[in-house]
């Protein structure tokens, strides 16, 4: 269980880092608000991602 938790937290960290690399055009193509992205990438790795598709 500990290993699974660590893997999940690592996946969140990497995912948020990749999301932060996206430019505005890419975000617009994905229909993602840049403000939501800014909020998400500032979250600590232990917080689960928010459903930004709402």
C-alpha positions as CSV (number, residue, x, y, z in Angstrom):
1,X,0.0,0.0,0.0
2,X,2.8,2.4,0.8
3,X,4.4,1.8,-2.6
4,X,1.1,2.4,-4.4
5,X,0.7,5.7,-2.5
6,X,4.2,6.8,-3.4
7,X,3.6,5.9,-7.1
8,X,0.4,7.8,-7.2
9,X,2.0,10.9,-5.6
10,X,4.9,10.7,-8.1
11,X,2.4,10.4,-11.0
12,X,0.6,13.5,-9.7
13,X,3.8,15.4,-9.5
14,X,4.9,14.5,-13.0
15,X,1.5,15.1,-14.4
16,X,1.3,18.6,-12.9
17,X,4.8,19.4,-14.2
18,X,3.8,18.3,-17.7
19,X,0.6,20.4,-17.5
20,X,2.6,23.4,-16.5
21,X,4.7,23.1,-19.7
22,X,1.6,23.4,-22.0
23,X,1.3,26.7,-23.8
24,X,-1.9,28.7,-24.1
25,X,-2.6,27.4,-27.6
26,X,-2.4,23.8,-26.5
27,X,-4.6,24.5,-23.5
28,X,-7.1,26.2,-25.7
29,X,-7.1,23.3,-28.1
30,X,-7.8,21.0,-25.1
31,X,-10.6,23.4,-23.9
32,X,-8.8,24.0,-20.6
33,X,-8.8,27.3,-18.9
34,X,-5.3,28.6,-18.1
35,X,-6.5,29.8,-14.7
36,X,-7.5,26.3,-13.8
37,X,-4.1,25.0,-14.9
38,X,-2.3,27.7,-12.8
39,X,-4.4,26.6,-9.8
40,X,-3.7,22.9,-10.4
41,X,0.1,23.2,-10.8
42,X,0.3,25.0,-7.5
43,X,-1.2,22.2,-5.6
44,X,1.0,19.9,-3.5
45,X,1.6,16.4,-4.8
46,X,-0.4,14.8,-2.0
47,X,-3.6,16.6,-3.1
48,X,-5.6,14.7,-5.7
49,X,-6.2,16.5,-9.0
50,X,-9.4,18.5,-9.3
51,X,-11.7,17.6,-12.1
52,X,-10.9,20.6,-14.4
53,X,-13.3,19.6,-17.1
54,X,-16.3,21.1,-15.2
